[in-house]
Amino acid sequence: MTIILYPHSTGATFPKMLRLFALPVTTLLLVIIDRFWAGMNSTHVNMLAAVAIVLAGIPHGTLDVEIAAAHFGQNGIAGKVKIIGGYLACAAAMVLLWLLLPELALIAFLLISIIHFSRDWRGGVDPFLAMMVGWALVALPALASPGDVATIFAALTGSQNGTLIAALLGAASVPAALGSLVFAYWVFSHNDKQSALEVLACIAAALLLPALVAFAVFFCGLHSPRHMADALRETGALSSIKKAAIIAAVSALSLGLGVLMFLYQGDVPADMGVIRSAFILISTLTVPHFILEHILSDKQRA
């Protein structure tokens, strides 16, 4: 239930009941663990969630160059060099924005994430309702865990302006949550129980789990696997060996960039340094991925 490039049929090879209940059951188990066994809002769990987000997030964009080359008829070396150059320029611009205007970089990343995540829910649904879901997924943790999100945003921006951004984000989450419930009712009433349960599970995670864990539930359990499967289909003409080599090489380079970000970020505690590096790395990689998604979407609608 996404844009043309990423059809909602992802995961069709899995048993229907598994696809229907996997995310809700996982969310329920995590909530039970958090509430009745071991609180998950700890330094180590937050670090693990940040690492999981990076490890799950990097692969689904590793084949973007091949996808772009195929769509734009640039399969030669010169064409791919141009595409890689454009990718690196977009990523470098985001890094520069984090260095010079971190508050603006954070706001830009949040807005891009809202739009990008909303595309997971489009397809026969009013785009406004899909946007409400993306908005809720980004904003609800700031309402449910204001202190945690404020701490993370302050670390990302290097100032208390991050706390203000977190407060505004939390305040803006309520209409998005209501819109998401309308979305869930609409798709359920139109025989899309899977999307309804997925949205409700993600909203429950955002409200009941620590912020980073809640984001990891959606990002690692739904968004990244879905887009990774779609990217593999989009590059069906490539051999499995070549795809595996590209994924491994690009992932290694991206992780290397993340390590450099961690090592050269100044006087930041190690735990928060991991979280900060993870989000800046993901934002850096998301910008060109997001731009490609929009270009291809516009191209296919033309």
Backbone bond lengths (Angstrom), bond angles and torsions (degrees), N, CA, C in turn:
res aa  C-N    CA-C-N  psi(-1)  N-CA   C-N-CA  omega(-1)  CA-C   N-CA-C  phi
1 M - - - 1.464 - - 1.511 109.04 -
2 T 1.305 114.55 60.94 1.451 120.18 -175.29 1.517 108.71 -135.82
3 I 1.308 116.22 -165.86 1.450 120.10 177.78 1.523 109.25 -71.83
4 I 1.307 116.44 173.04 1.458 121.30 -175.08 1.519 111.38 -56.76
5 L 1.305 117.01 -38.58 1.457 119.81 -176.23 1.518 111.77 -65.73
6 Y 1.325 117.02 -33.12 1.448 121.11 -177.32 1.521 109.67 -123.05
7 P 1.330 119.39 80.62 1.454 121.15 -175.88 1.511 112.35 -66.00
8 H 1.349 115.51 152.75 1.463 120.88 -176.53 1.519 112.16 -74.30
9 S 1.323 118.09 -3.87 1.453 120.79 -178.87 1.508 112.26 -72.70
10 T 1.340 117.34 -2.63 1.447 120.66 179.51 1.508 110.50 -51.95
11 G 1.313 114.53 135.39 1.447 119.06 177.85 1.514 112.91 89.68
12 A 1.334 116.09 7.73 1.454 118.99 -177.45 1.523 112.20 -63.99
13 T 1.325 117.61 -18.59 1.449 120.81 179.63 1.522 112.10 -77.51
14 F 1.324 118.31 -12.24 1.453 122.09 179.06 1.521 110.06 -88.80
15 P 1.354 117.38 150.92 1.466 119.72 177.32 1.520 111.19 -54.75
16 K 1.339 115.74 141.68 1.464 120.59 -175.33 1.521 112.06 -58.58
17 M 1.325 118.18 -44.64 1.453 121.16 -177.62 1.525 111.12 -64.85
18 L 1.347 116.77 -34.98 1.467 120.36 178.00 1.513 110.20 -65.53
19 R 1.346 117.03 -44.46 1.461 120.15 179.55 1.526 111.36 -65.89
20 L 1.329 115.98 -32.77 1.455 120.16 -175.45 1.526 112.20 -72.32
21 F 1.323 116.95 -39.95 1.461 119.70 -170.71 1.530 114.97 -112.91
22 A 1.328 118.77 -3.98 1.463 120.27 -175.27 1.526 112.46 -58.91
23 L 1.332 116.24 -51.67 1.461 119.48 -177.30 1.532 112.45 -69.16
24 P 1.338 119.84 -45.87 1.476 118.91 177.12 1.528 113.15 -59.40
25 V 1.326 117.87 -41.98 1.468 120.47 -179.83 1.524 110.63 -66.70
26 T 1.331 116.65 -42.08 1.472 119.92 177.58 1.521 110.66 -60.65
27 T 1.325 116.74 -43.94 1.466 120.84 178.77 1.520 110.80 -61.60
28 L 1.328 117.43 -45.14 1.464 121.73 179.72 1.526 111.02 -60.69
29 L 1.313 117.16 -43.95 1.465 120.62 179.49 1.525 111.47 -62.85
30 L 1.327 117.04 -41.23 1.465 120.40 179.35 1.530 110.97 -65.87
31 V 1.331 116.82 -39.13 1.466 119.90 177.87 1.526 110.28 -64.42
32 I 1.326 117.16 -42.64 1.472 120.73 178.49 1.519 110.66 -62.41
33 I 1.335 116.77 -44.44 1.467 120.72 178.65 1.518 110.39 -60.84
34 D 1.331 115.54 -44.64 1.469 120.39 -177.64 1.519 111.89 -64.91
35 R 1.326 117.59 -40.08 1.459 121.17 -173.56 1.524 113.79 -86.24
36 F 1.331 117.92 -35.75 1.448 119.70 -168.72 1.525 115.33 -117.74
37 W 1.332 116.93 -8.20 1.453 118.36 -177.06 1.519 111.50 -123.21
38 A 1.318 116.71 -65.95 1.470 120.23 -178.46 1.518 108.98 -141.79
39 G 1.335 116.28 119.08 1.460 120.17 177.21 1.513 110.99 -57.89
40 M 1.327 116.57 131.19 1.467 120.94 -174.33 1.523 112.72 -94.30
41 N 1.323 116.73 -1.76 1.462 119.11 -179.01 1.525 109.84 -88.32
42 S 1.323 115.35 66.56 1.462 121.50 179.94 1.521 109.58 -123.63
43 T 1.296 115.20 164.34 1.465 120.08 -179.03 1.516 111.91 -57.99
44 H 1.331 116.03 -45.70 1.462 119.57 -176.23 1.526 111.65 -68.17
45 V 1.326 117.21 -40.00 1.460 119.97 179.77 1.524 110.30 -66.63
46 N 1.325 117.34 -40.46 1.467 120.24 178.19 1.524 111.34 -64.07
47 M 1.323 116.61 -39.60 1.459 119.81 176.93 1.528 110.93 -64.19
48 L 1.336 116.46 -43.31 1.461 120.16 178.82 1.522 111.07 -63.30
49 A 1.340 116.57 -39.91 1.463 119.91 178.37 1.524 110.64 -63.17
50 A 1.338 116.91 -41.81 1.465 120.35 179.18 1.527 111.08 -63.68
51 V 1.322 116.36 -42.57 1.467 120.56 178.47 1.530 110.07 -64.64
52 A 1.333 116.92 -41.66 1.468 120.60 178.88 1.520 111.07 -61.63
53 I 1.330 116.47 -39.89 1.465 120.69 178.75 1.528 110.48 -61.55
54 V 1.325 116.25 -41.89 1.466 119.87 178.82 1.529 111.05 -66.58
55 L 1.330 116.56 -47.85 1.461 120.26 -176.91 1.525 112.12 -65.15
56 A 1.330 116.26 -33.67 1.465 119.46 178.06 1.518 111.62 -80.92
57 G 1.329 116.61 -31.47 1.455 120.00 -173.88 1.508 115.08 -79.74
58 I 1.322 116.98 -35.70 1.464 119.60 -175.32 1.526 113.19 -62.26
59 P 1.346 119.72 -49.41 1.477 119.15 -172.56 1.519 115.04 -58.22
60 H 1.346 119.09 -34.65 1.461 117.81 -171.63 1.523 113.50 -72.84
61 G 1.335 117.52 -6.22 1.456 119.42 173.75 1.512 113.75 -110.57
62 T 1.334 116.31 3.08 1.462 119.34 -174.36 1.526 113.78 -70.67
63 L 1.324 116.83 -21.04 1.467 119.89 -178.03 1.533 112.26 -100.28
64 D 1.325 116.36 11.42 1.467 120.14 -176.95 1.525 112.97 -59.73
65 V 1.317 117.30 -38.50 1.474 120.00 -178.92 1.528 109.96 -62.95
66 E 1.334 116.10 -43.22 1.463 119.42 179.11 1.522 110.95 -65.89
67 I 1.328 117.27 -39.43 1.462 120.97 178.44 1.530 110.53 -63.98
68 A 1.338 116.09 -45.63 1.464 120.43 179.18 1.523 110.94 -63.72
69 A 1.324 117.20 -42.48 1.460 120.91 -179.13 1.526 111.15 -61.12
70 A 1.329 116.20 -41.03 1.464 119.79 -179.66 1.531 111.16 -68.11
71 H 1.320 117.49 -40.87 1.466 121.01 -176.78 1.525 112.39 -73.15
72 F 1.328 116.82 -31.16 1.461 120.22 -176.54 1.523 112.97 -103.01
73 G 1.323 117.22 7.61 1.455 120.47 179.07 1.516 113.35 63.45
74 Q 1.321 116.35 37.84 1.467 121.80 -178.54 1.527 110.56 -117.43
75 N 1.318 116.63 50.83 1.465 120.36 -174.98 1.521 113.90 -79.21
76 G 1.323 117.07 -10.20 1.459 119.85 177.69 1.519 111.54 -76.24
77 I 1.328 115.13 169.92 1.467 120.41 -178.63 1.525 110.90 -61.65
78 A 1.343 116.58 -44.45 1.474 119.97 -178.92 1.527 110.90 -61.36
79 G 1.331 116.62 -41.99 1.454 120.04 179.60 1.511 112.49 -63.63
80 K 1.322 116.06 -43.27 1.460 119.40 -179.46 1.527 111.68 -68.76
81 V 1.314 116.29 -32.84 1.466 119.70 175.79 1.522 110.18 -62.61
82 K 1.332 116.99 -40.74 1.468 120.84 177.34 1.528 110.97 -61.75
83 I 1.318 115.78 -44.31 1.465 119.99 -179.41 1.523 110.65 -64.58
84 I 1.330 116.26 -44.05 1.465 120.09 178.67 1.522 110.33 -62.73
85 G 1.339 115.63 -39.50 1.461 119.45 178.24 1.519 111.55 -61.86
86 G 1.324 116.73 -42.61 1.458 120.35 177.12 1.516 111.95 -63.90
87 Y 1.333 116.19 -40.01 1.457 120.58 177.34 1.523 111.20 -61.34
88 L 1.315 115.70 -47.78 1.463 119.82 -178.19 1.524 111.26 -65.03
89 A 1.325 117.01 -35.63 1.464 120.32 179.04 1.525 110.48 -64.85
90 C 1.335 117.36 -43.34 1.470 120.80 178.46 1.526 111.16 -63.84
91 A 1.330 115.94 -43.45 1.461 120.12 179.79 1.526 110.76 -64.81
92 A 1.328 116.52 -42.42 1.460 120.51 -179.94 1.529 110.97 -64.39
93 A 1.329 116.78 -37.50 1.465 120.26 178.34 1.524 110.44 -62.91
94 M 1.327 117.16 -38.00 1.468 120.07 179.13 1.523 110.54 -68.74
95 V 1.312 117.60 -41.41 1.474 120.66 177.14 1.522 110.28 -60.78
96 L 1.332 116.29 -44.26 1.458 120.97 179.17 1.527 111.11 -61.80
97 L 1.328 116.48 -38.04 1.461 120.16 178.68 1.530 110.87 -65.34
98 W 1.329 116.95 -39.22 1.467 120.18 176.70 1.532 110.92 -63.13
99 L 1.315 116.71 -36.09 1.465 120.38 -178.13 1.526 112.13 -73.76
100 L 1.346 116.57 -39.51 1.459 120.63 -173.56 1.525 113.22 -93.50
101 L 1.322 117.10 -42.82 1.470 122.20 -176.08 1.528 109.13 -135.55
102 P 1.318 117.31 72.59 1.475 119.61 -174.35 1.525 113.63 -61.08
103 E 1.335 117.50 -34.41 1.470 118.51 177.92 1.527 111.05 -62.22
104 L 1.329 116.67 -44.04 1.457 120.77 178.36 1.527 110.68 -65.44
105 A 1.320 116.13 -37.67 1.462 120.22 178.04 1.526 110.75 -62.91
106 L 1.330 116.92 -41.71 1.459 120.95 179.27 1.530 110.81 -64.97
107 I 1.323 116.80 -46.16 1.464 120.53 179.99 1.533 110.22 -62.21
108 A 1.340 116.42 -42.55 1.463 120.35 178.95 1.527 110.65 -62.34
109 F 1.323 116.43 -41.85 1.466 120.36 179.65 1.523 111.31 -64.18
110 L 1.319 116.99 -41.01 1.461 120.58 178.98 1.532 110.86 -63.19
111 L 1.332 116.70 -44.76 1.462 120.37 -179.52 1.527 111.36 -65.31
112 I 1.334 116.29 -43.20 1.457 120.42 178.10 1.524 110.49 -61.65
113 S 1.338 116.18 -41.72 1.462 120.38 -179.87 1.519 111.63 -62.88
114 I 1.336 116.81 -42.26 1.463 120.62 179.25 1.531 110.42 -59.08
115 I 1.323 116.44 -47.97 1.468 120.33 -179.23 1.523 110.73 -66.88
116 H 1.327 115.54 -44.05 1.465 120.71 -177.81 1.526 111.32 -62.80
117 F 1.325 117.35 -45.83 1.463 120.61 -179.28 1.524 111.80 -69.53
118 S 1.326 116.54 -30.52 1.464 118.72 179.89 1.522 111.18 -62.96
119 R 1.318 116.71 -26.64 1.458 120.35 -179.04 1.528 112.18 -69.52
120 D 1.316 117.95 -14.75 1.462 120.48 174.23 1.520 111.95 -68.91
121 W 1.325 117.16 -14.70 1.469 120.11 -171.73 1.516 112.85 -120.32
122 R 1.326 118.06 10.12 1.461 120.01 -179.91 1.524 110.60 -91.01
123 G 1.300 115.53 158.13 1.448 121.58 179.93 1.512 109.13 131.51
124 G 1.312 117.56 85.30 1.450 120.88 -177.37 1.510 113.45 82.62
125 V 1.342 116.72 3.50 1.460 121.94 179.89 1.517 108.56 -115.06
126 D 1.322 116.02 146.36 1.457 120.35 175.79 1.528 109.09 -54.21
127 P 1.350 118.81 124.20 1.467 120.89 -179.25 1.522 112.88 -55.59
128 F 1.342 116.91 -28.77 1.464 119.20 179.32 1.528 110.65 -64.39
129 L 1.334 117.47 -42.97 1.464 120.26 178.07 1.520 111.16 -65.58
130 A 1.337 116.64 -39.36 1.466 119.59 176.53 1.526 110.77 -62.16
131 M 1.332 116.12 -38.11 1.457 120.36 177.73 1.519 111.16 -64.66
132 M 1.331 117.31 -34.98 1.457 121.11 177.86 1.528 111.23 -61.64
133 V 1.329 115.94 -37.04 1.466 119.79 179.00 1.522 110.23 -66.70
134 G 1.336 116.72 -47.96 1.464 119.41 178.14 1.513 112.05 -59.89
135 W 1.312 116.19 -40.18 1.468 122.36 178.32 1.526 110.50 -62.67
136 A 1.337 116.69 -46.20 1.462 120.26 -179.01 1.524 111.90 -63.48
137 L 1.319 116.92 -40.83 1.459 120.34 -178.62 1.524 111.50 -61.90
138 V 1.331 116.21 -34.51 1.467 120.67 179.80 1.525 111.74 -82.07
139 A 1.342 116.86 -38.69 1.463 120.34 -169.34 1.523 115.57 -92.47
140 L 1.327 118.47 -31.09 1.462 119.58 -173.97 1.532 114.57 -59.71
141 P 1.344 119.26 -37.25 1.473 117.64 176.88 1.527 112.89 -57.80
142 A 1.331 117.72 -30.77 1.464 120.97 178.64 1.515 111.83 -71.08
143 L 1.336 117.44 -22.74 1.458 121.82 175.44 1.527 110.89 -83.93
144 A 1.333 116.33 -43.37 1.462 120.89 -175.59 1.527 112.89 -79.27
145 S 1.334 116.68 -32.89 1.474 121.19 -178.83 1.524 109.51 -129.72
146 P 1.335 117.74 63.85 1.478 120.38 -172.81 1.521 113.69 -60.57
147 G 1.339 116.99 -38.64 1.460 119.23 -178.87 1.514 112.42 -65.99
148 D 1.329 116.22 -43.34 1.465 120.42 -179.20 1.524 111.27 -65.05
149 V 1.333 116.40 -46.21 1.461 119.73 -178.95 1.530 110.60 -66.17
150 A 1.324 116.68 -39.12 1.467 120.11 177.97 1.525 110.60 -61.40
151 T 1.335 117.07 -41.35 1.468 120.73 178.90 1.517 111.09 -63.11
152 I 1.333 115.80 -43.50 1.472 119.96 179.98 1.522 110.67 -65.27
153 F 1.318 117.12 -45.90 1.461 120.38 -178.78 1.530 111.44 -66.05
154 A 1.330 117.00 -35.67 1.466 119.65 176.72 1.518 110.41 -64.25
155 A 1.335 116.23 -38.67 1.470 119.56 177.82 1.522 110.84 -68.46
156 L 1.319 117.13 -37.53 1.463 120.38 -179.79 1.523 112.19 -66.92
157 T 1.325 116.35 -38.52 1.469 119.88 -177.30 1.530 112.53 -91.62
158 G 1.343 116.51 -17.61 1.464 119.49 -177.73 1.506 113.39 74.51
159 S 1.352 116.95 16.74 1.463 120.55 -179.57 1.522 109.10 -156.15
160 Q 1.336 115.33 172.33 1.459 119.96 177.85 1.529 112.72 -74.82
161 N 1.331 117.00 -4.03 1.465 119.15 174.35 1.524 110.75 -62.04
162 G 1.331 115.21 -28.77 1.459 119.23 176.88 1.512 111.74 -62.65
163 T 1.332 116.88 -35.24 1.462 121.22 177.50 1.525 110.92 -64.25
164 L 1.327 116.33 -40.45 1.466 120.80 177.77 1.524 110.77 -64.36
165 I 1.330 117.30 -42.49 1.460 121.01 179.05 1.530 110.11 -61.94
166 A 1.341 116.32 -40.58 1.462 120.58 179.12 1.526 110.90 -63.49
167 A 1.341 116.59 -41.51 1.464 120.46 179.90 1.525 111.11 -64.50
168 L 1.319 117.19 -43.06 1.467 120.96 178.89 1.528 110.79 -65.27
169 L 1.324 115.89 -38.81 1.460 120.16 179.09 1.527 110.80 -63.92
170 G 1.329 116.07 -43.93 1.455 119.81 178.34 1.513 112.42 -62.83
171 A 1.332 116.76 -41.58 1.468 120.93 179.64 1.520 111.55 -64.00
172 A 1.316 116.11 -30.16 1.462 120.18 -177.54 1.527 113.10 -87.55
173 S 1.325 117.38 2.06 1.462 120.20 -173.58 1.527 113.57 -82.54
174 V 1.324 117.23 -24.20 1.475 120.37 -173.48 1.530 112.15 -62.09
175 P 1.346 119.80 -51.80 1.475 118.20 179.12 1.524 112.22 -61.64
176 A 1.340 117.06 -32.31 1.464 120.13 178.17 1.524 110.64 -66.63
177 A 1.331 116.79 -40.33 1.456 120.49 178.80 1.525 110.77 -63.69
178 L 1.329 116.43 -42.45 1.462 120.13 178.17 1.532 110.99 -64.32
179 G 1.322 115.87 -41.13 1.462 119.70 176.66 1.514 112.22 -62.93
180 S 1.340 116.84 -35.19 1.465 121.16 178.53 1.524 111.14 -66.64
181 L 1.328 116.54 -37.51 1.462 120.00 177.31 1.530 110.91 -66.10
182 V 1.332 116.13 -38.57 1.460 120.08 175.31 1.529 109.59 -62.33
183 F 1.337 115.85 -42.64 1.469 120.78 177.53 1.528 110.38 -58.91
184 A 1.338 116.51 -48.04 1.466 120.36 -178.58 1.521 111.07 -60.28
185 Y 1.338 117.38 -41.68 1.466 120.95 178.52 1.521 110.12 -64.72
186 W 1.336 116.72 -43.00 1.465 120.89 -177.29 1.526 111.12 -62.37
187 V 1.349 117.26 -49.40 1.467 118.91 -177.28 1.528 111.17 -69.09
188 F 1.348 116.87 -34.26 1.461 119.69 177.98 1.524 110.36 -63.95
189 S 1.326 115.69 -42.00 1.460 120.02 -179.66 1.519 112.39 -70.74
190 H 1.350 116.35 -14.77 1.460 121.03 176.99 1.528 111.10 -107.97
191 N 1.328 115.11 29.70 1.468 123.05 171.61 1.524 114.45 65.72
192 D 1.321 117.54 25.91 1.464 120.42 173.23 1.527 107.83 -111.33
193 K 1.320 115.58 72.34 1.466 120.72 -177.49 1.514 111.65 -66.23
194 Q 1.336 116.83 -30.94 1.454 119.77 -178.72 1.521 111.51 -61.64
195 S 1.326 117.33 -49.69 1.459 120.48 -179.53 1.527 111.12 -63.74
196 A 1.332 116.55 -39.15 1.468 120.04 179.43 1.523 111.01 -61.35
197 L 1.330 116.49 -46.96 1.470 119.92 -179.15 1.520 111.13 -67.56
198 E 1.332 117.00 -36.98 1.465 119.96 178.93 1.522 111.37 -63.61
199 V 1.324 116.01 -45.25 1.470 119.46 179.58 1.524 110.73 -63.42
200 L 1.328 117.01 -45.33 1.463 120.25 -179.91 1.529 111.02 -63.32
201 A 1.324 116.88 -38.33 1.460 120.21 178.67 1.527 111.16 -64.88
202 C 1.337 116.57 -41.99 1.468 120.28 -179.82 1.529 111.23 -67.86
203 I 1.329 117.02 -38.14 1.462 120.39 177.34 1.527 110.06 -65.69
204 A 1.341 116.31 -43.12 1.466 120.03 177.85 1.522 111.06 -61.10
205 A 1.331 116.87 -41.46 1.460 120.48 178.31 1.522 110.99 -61.96
206 A 1.338 116.28 -43.30 1.464 120.69 -179.00 1.521 111.90 -63.85
207 L 1.336 116.71 -32.46 1.467 120.83 -177.26 1.530 112.86 -86.52
208 L 1.325 117.78 -29.93 1.460 121.11 -169.34 1.525 115.40 -111.31
209 L 1.332 117.00 -14.67 1.465 120.26 -177.83 1.527 110.20 -111.63
210 P 1.331 117.49 158.62 1.468 120.06 173.48 1.527 110.68 -54.49
211 A 1.319 116.30 150.20 1.463 121.63 -170.08 1.527 113.61 -53.42
212 L 1.326 117.23 -50.76 1.456 119.89 -176.97 1.518 112.03 -67.90
213 V 1.322 116.71 -37.43 1.466 120.34 178.03 1.519 109.81 -65.42
214 A 1.332 116.80 -42.27 1.463 121.21 178.89 1.524 110.78 -61.51
215 F 1.322 116.88 -44.23 1.461 119.68 179.33 1.522 110.71 -64.86
216 A 1.341 116.88 -38.13 1.458 120.78 179.45 1.523 111.31 -64.76
217 V 1.340 117.60 -34.34 1.462 121.13 178.08 1.529 109.90 -57.66
218 F 1.335 116.22 -49.91 1.458 119.48 179.43 1.522 111.83 -70.92
219 F 1.320 116.79 -49.08 1.457 120.83 -171.00 1.526 111.77 -68.86
220 C 1.338 116.32 -43.78 1.462 120.44 -177.89 1.524 112.41 -85.71
221 G 1.331 116.25 -30.66 1.453 119.05 -175.25 1.506 114.97 -91.09
222 L 1.325 117.71 -15.28 1.460 119.28 -174.94 1.525 112.32 -136.63
223 H 1.318 116.79 -61.07 1.464 120.37 -171.45 1.533 112.73 -61.10
224 S 1.314 116.71 -57.23 1.466 119.71 -174.77 1.525 113.63 -65.64
225 P 1.350 119.60 -46.67 1.474 118.19 178.26 1.524 112.79 -60.68
226 R 1.325 116.56 -39.28 1.464 120.34 179.68 1.515 110.78 -62.24
227 H 1.314 117.19 -47.53 1.461 120.62 -177.98 1.525 112.07 -72.78
228 M 1.330 116.80 -30.12 1.458 119.52 176.70 1.522 110.29 -65.53
229 A 1.330 116.74 -43.82 1.458 120.45 178.57 1.528 111.05 -62.92
230 D 1.330 116.48 -39.68 1.460 120.09 179.00 1.528 111.21 -67.17
231 A 1.331 116.53 -39.12 1.465 120.00 178.50 1.525 110.74 -64.01
232 L 1.322 116.75 -38.10 1.465 120.07 177.93 1.521 110.59 -64.20
233 R 1.326 117.66 -38.26 1.463 120.39 177.16 1.526 111.45 -69.71
234 E 1.337 116.03 -39.19 1.462 119.69 179.89 1.527 111.76 -61.61
235 T 1.324 116.64 -27.90 1.464 121.36 -179.05 1.517 110.81 -106.60
236 G 1.333 115.57 34.36 1.459 120.22 -177.01 1.516 114.03 -59.78
237 A 1.341 117.76 -22.71 1.461 120.33 -179.01 1.523 112.33 -73.64
238 L 1.329 117.13 -19.22 1.463 120.63 179.38 1.519 110.42 -82.15
239 S 1.317 116.52 148.93 1.460 120.30 176.51 1.519 109.90 -70.69
240 S 1.317 116.05 155.70 1.462 120.82 179.76 1.514 111.62 -60.99
241 I 1.322 116.31 -36.27 1.472 120.62 -179.34 1.524 110.24 -65.82
242 K 1.329 116.72 -43.70 1.466 119.98 -179.38 1.524 110.41 -66.35
243 K 1.336 116.46 -41.50 1.466 119.07 178.37 1.521 110.82 -62.66
244 A 1.322 116.87 -43.20 1.461 120.49 -179.93 1.524 110.80 -62.87
245 A 1.343 116.54 -39.99 1.462 120.25 179.80 1.524 110.93 -65.77
246 I 1.340 117.55 -41.67 1.471 121.04 179.28 1.526 110.36 -65.02
247 I 1.325 115.98 -46.01 1.469 120.14 -179.90 1.523 110.33 -59.82
248 A 1.337 117.04 -44.95 1.462 121.07 -178.61 1.527 111.29 -65.21
249 A 1.345 116.40 -43.60 1.467 120.10 -176.68 1.532 111.16 -67.64
250 V 1.337 117.34 -47.29 1.458 120.30 -178.64 1.525 110.62 -67.05
251 S 1.323 117.14 -38.12 1.462 120.65 177.93 1.524 110.89 -63.26
252 A 1.331 116.07 -42.19 1.466 119.95 179.77 1.529 111.10 -63.47
253 L 1.336 116.44 -43.26 1.464 120.08 178.88 1.527 110.95 -64.22
254 S 1.319 116.71 -40.34 1.470 121.06 -179.77 1.525 110.48 -66.26
255 L 1.323 116.75 -43.33 1.464 120.02 177.86 1.526 111.01 -64.55
256 G 1.329 115.91 -36.31 1.466 119.35 175.87 1.517 111.49 -62.06
257 L 1.340 116.51 -40.57 1.460 120.46 176.06 1.523 110.50 -62.76
258 G 1.326 116.30 -39.43 1.460 120.14 178.20 1.518 112.15 -63.59
259 V 1.306 117.00 -39.58 1.470 121.20 177.94 1.522 110.48 -63.67
260 L 1.345 116.33 -42.63 1.466 119.90 177.66 1.525 110.93 -61.99
261 M 1.324 116.76 -40.69 1.461 120.17 177.68 1.522 110.66 -61.23
262 F 1.321 116.33 -39.83 1.460 120.46 -179.80 1.532 111.48 -67.54
263 L 1.320 116.26 -40.62 1.469 120.74 -175.68 1.525 112.91 -74.07
264 Y 1.321 117.49 -28.49 1.464 120.63 -173.92 1.526 112.58 -117.32
265 Q 1.316 117.42 40.21 1.457 119.95 179.95 1.520 113.13 -104.68
266 G 1.302 117.45 6.53 1.459 119.46 175.99 1.517 113.28 89.21
267 D 1.309 115.83 -158.68 1.468 122.83 -174.14 1.523 110.51 -83.14
268 V 1.330 116.13 80.52 1.463 122.84 179.11 1.520 108.01 -126.18
269 P 1.349 119.10 133.65 1.461 120.62 177.30 1.525 111.33 -53.82
270 A 1.317 116.85 146.69 1.465 121.58 -173.12 1.522 112.53 -57.24
271 D 1.339 117.93 -43.24 1.464 119.57 -177.73 1.522 111.59 -64.26
272 M 1.328 116.11 -46.48 1.456 119.12 179.00 1.527 110.57 -71.94
273 G 1.315 116.54 -27.78 1.459 120.10 176.91 1.517 112.02 -63.11
274 V 1.328 116.63 -39.47 1.461 120.69 177.20 1.527 110.02 -62.95
275 I 1.325 116.46 -46.77 1.465 120.98 -179.17 1.526 110.35 -63.92
276 R 1.323 115.82 -45.32 1.469 120.18 -179.06 1.533 111.01 -61.98
277 S 1.320 116.58 -46.70 1.465 120.79 179.81 1.519 110.88 -62.66
278 A 1.342 116.18 -39.64 1.462 119.84 -179.03 1.523 111.41 -61.67
279 F 1.334 117.09 -44.95 1.460 119.38 -176.72 1.526 111.88 -73.79
280 I 1.309 117.59 -36.55 1.465 118.79 177.84 1.529 109.80 -67.53
281 L 1.338 116.86 -39.33 1.463 119.92 177.77 1.529 110.79 -63.45
282 I 1.330 117.03 -47.92 1.455 120.17 -179.59 1.524 111.08 -61.03
283 S 1.339 116.84 -40.83 1.469 119.29 179.05 1.525 111.04 -65.17
284 T 1.316 116.49 -38.54 1.464 121.30 179.95 1.524 110.89 -63.10
285 L 1.327 116.35 -40.40 1.456 120.45 -179.64 1.528 111.96 -79.28
286 T 1.333 116.65 -26.01 1.464 120.47 -177.42 1.512 112.44 -71.05
287 V 1.331 118.06 -36.50 1.470 120.68 -174.81 1.527 112.26 -57.05
288 P 1.334 120.67 -55.14 1.469 118.14 179.08 1.523 112.79 -65.66
289 H 1.336 117.14 -34.62 1.467 120.98 177.44 1.529 110.46 -62.34
290 F 1.315 116.06 -42.08 1.463 122.57 179.07 1.523 110.91 -65.15
291 I 1.329 116.84 -43.35 1.467 121.09 -179.87 1.522 110.40 -63.49
292 L 1.332 116.98 -43.19 1.463 120.28 178.70 1.522 110.74 -61.63
293 E 1.309 116.82 -43.18 1.458 121.18 179.60 1.523 111.10 -57.60
294 H 1.341 116.69 -42.69 1.465 120.51 -179.82 1.522 111.57 -69.72
295 I 1.308 117.33 -40.94 1.465 120.13 -179.84 1.519 110.57 -63.01
296 L 1.323 116.61 -44.98 1.460 120.40 -179.41 1.522 111.75 -67.73
297 S 1.338 115.73 -36.46 1.454 119.82 177.55 1.523 110.94 -63.03
298 D 1.339 116.65 -44.87 1.472 121.52 179.15 1.528 110.09 -65.88
299 K 1.331 115.75 -38.97 1.473 120.40 -178.53 1.528 111.02 -64.22
300 Q 1.331 117.35 -39.59 1.449 120.68 -177.39 1.522 112.18 -78.10
301 R 1.337 117.26 -22.08 1.460 120.14 176.16 1.532 111.83 -81.97
302 A 1.347 115.69 -21.15 1.477 120.13 -176.77 1.528 111.84 -67.03
